[in-house]
Amino acid sequence: MRSTTPLRLLCAPGMPDYRINMHPNEGADLGLMMTSYSVTLGDGGYAELHLRNDCPKESVEVNPRFWERLGKPSKAVLTLEGEVLRIEKR
């Protein structure tokens, strides 16, 4: 199981509901090296996780609806265990 440090959780209007963007440096903390991954979320949903150089460092971008479902946190820690991604608000 690998985790990130607390990351800024950015609300990105116009993103698809199922998409999560993060900088490749933070992806490396989770052991991710390719540009995109299909993951199962801790709540049982599914998402596409994309590592993008244009995403600000030390942050993760999500759709506004997903951000609201998480409780509108300003920071979160991502934990990856196998193909299951958990997002814990901080």
C-alpha positions in Angstrom: 0.0 0.0 0.0 1.4 3.4 -1.0 0.2 6.9 -0.1 0.8 10.5 -1.2 1.5 13.4 1.1 -1.5 15.7 1.6 -2.3 17.1 -1.8 -4.4 20.2 -2.7 -7.8 18.9 -4.0 -8.7 21.1 -7.0 -12.2 21.3 -8.4 -11.8 21.3 -12.2 -15.1 22.2 -14.0 -15.6 20.5 -17.3 -13.8 17.3 -16.4 -15.7 14.0 -16.9 -17.1 12.6 -13.7 -14.9 9.5 -13.8 -11.6 11.3 -14.3 -8.8 12.2 -11.8 -5.7 14.1 -12.8 -2.5 14.4 -10.9 1.1 15.4 -11.6 3.5 12.5 -12.4 5.6 13.3 -9.3 2.7 12.5 -7.1 1.9 9.4 -9.2 5.5 8.2 -8.5 4.6 8.3 -4.8 1.9 5.7 -5.6 4.3 3.7 -7.8 2.6 4.8 -11.0 4.8 5.3 -14.1 2.4 5.1 -17.1 0.2 8.1 -18.1 -3.3 6.6 -17.3 -4.8 3.9 -15.1 -8.2 2.4 -14.5 -8.8 2.2 -10.8 -11.6 1.2 -8.4 -12.4 3.8 -5.9 -12.7 3.0 -2.2 -16.5 3.5 -2.3 -16.9 0.9 -5.1 -17.0 3.3 -8.1 -14.6 3.4 -11.0 -12.3 6.2 -12.3 -9.6 6.9 -14.8 -6.5 8.2 -13.1 -4.3 10.4 -15.5 -0.8 11.6 -14.8 -0.4 14.9 -16.5 2.5 17.3 -16.5 0.1 20.3 -16.9 -1.5 19.4 -13.6 -0.1 21.6 -10.8 2.5 19.8 -8.5 1.3 18.6 -5.1 -2.4 18.7 -6.2 -5.1 16.4 -7.7 -7.9 17.6 -10.0 -11.4 16.2 -9.8 -14.8 17.0 -11.3 -17.0 19.4 -9.2 -19.6 16.7 -8.5 -17.0 14.3 -7.2 -15.4 17.1 -5.1 -18.8 17.8 -3.5 -19.4 14.1 -2.9 -16.1 14.0 -1.0 -17.3 16.9 1.2 -15.5 19.8 -0.6 -12.1 19.2 1.1 -9.2 21.5 0.4 -6.6 18.7 0.9 -6.6 14.9 0.5 -4.3 11.9 0.8 -4.5 9.3 -2.0 -3.7 5.7 -1.1 -3.3 3.0 -3.7 -3.6 -0.7 -2.7 -3.5 -2.9 -5.8 -6.1 -1.3 -8.1 -8.1 0.3 -5.3 -7.6 4.1 -4.9 -8.8 5.6 -1.6 -9.1 9.4 -1.3 -9.1 10.6 2.3 -9.9 14.2 3.0 -7.5 16.1 5.4 
